[in-house]
Amino acid sequence: MAIKLEIPTALRPFAGKQSSLDLEAATVGEALKSLTNTYSDLRKHLYTDDGRIRSFVNIYVNDEDIRYLEKENTPIKDGDTISIVPSIAGGR
């Protein structure tokens, strides 16, 4: 399954300055594992020490939030796009 994984600007320094990657994967979890195997510095930005996706990291398949699908077990199909969207906090 050829899919596109989009990397947000804030995480690109940890991913060889790539804005996106084309990957082969059957689930979101497989795609993220492939990404973090290639760019190990990303792991600490995406996952907690116990291996869960950090609460402030949102993952979408096409425009669907995986938290409302099957989380990391969400199946992906040829041509899908996975987007990593870190939450941004701030203001006063």
C-alpha positions, 0 to 999 in steps of 0.5 A, a space after each residue: 500500500 503506497 501512502 503519503 505521510 505528511 510531516 509538520 514543519 516543527 518536526 521536519 528537522 528530526 526527519 531529514 527536513 522532509 515535508 512528506 514521505 511515501 511509505 508502504 504500510 497497511 495500518 497507521 501504526 505500521 506507517 508511524 513505525 516505519 517513519 520512526 525506524 527511519 528517523 529515530 529522533 522523531 520517536 520521542 516527539 511522537 511517542 511517550 516512554 511507554 509507547 503510546 502516541 503523545 496526547 498532543 499529537 493528532 494523527 489523521 488519515 485523509 481528514 479523519 482523526 484516528 482517535 475516532 477510528 481504530 487509532 493506530 490499528 486504523 487500516 490505510 489503503 493505496 493513495 491515503 494521506 496520513 498527517 501528523 498535526 501537533 497541538 499548538 498551545 499558547 496565548 494569555 
